[in-house]
Structure formats: C-alpha cells, structure tokens
Amino acid sequence: MRGRPMHPLLARMLSGERQISAVLRLETVRGNALVNLERLEVDGNVLEGRPLDLLIHQFVTNEFPDARLDQWFAMEYKIDTITLWRGQAVVTLRGRH
C-alpha cells in the first residue's frame, strides 16, 4: 500500500476476499458531482461515521489517489446531471433538457 500503513483492525477486516455492500449519496449540479460514502458493510461488519472516515483516509485516498470522495468534481462527457431511482439512472447532457 502506498503512503502510511493501514490501521491493523482495518487491515485485518479488508484482507482476502470479502463480500462488500455500500451506501453512496450522489449529488449533481450543473456538470459537477459530489459522491459521499455513507455506509460500508464488509462481511456483515458495518462501518459508518469515524471508522468509515478512517478507512477512506487510510485506504481509498492512498490506493486510489484519483478517486473523489467527499469533494466536488467536474463530470466529463458533457454530463449535466444524474438522477438515480431504484434500478435506473437518468443522465442529462448539457444543452439537452
């Protein structure tokens, strides 16, 4: 892993193959997006709040430096907004409403 070593409890939780589910919140406004990871479940163990922030800081940020969590970024391909509903996503391109 790049950067600082991971906290031992997180390293043990994430070692090997694990079943993972995540709850993300997506906001899009005028060609910009914000993605927040609100909850992560790893093999039935739930991470929220401070432990999830620690995981994002120590693992995601170090291993995937181009990932943009908890910060606004410009969307590519002329995407203006993305609206999510159960089982579908509606993408609106700039200039096409």
Secondary structure, DSSP 8 states (H G I E B T S, - for coil): --SS---HHHHHHHSS---EEEEEEEEEETTEEEEEEEEEEETTEEE-HHHHHHHIIIIIHHH-TT--SSS-EE-STTEEEEEEETTEEEEEETT--
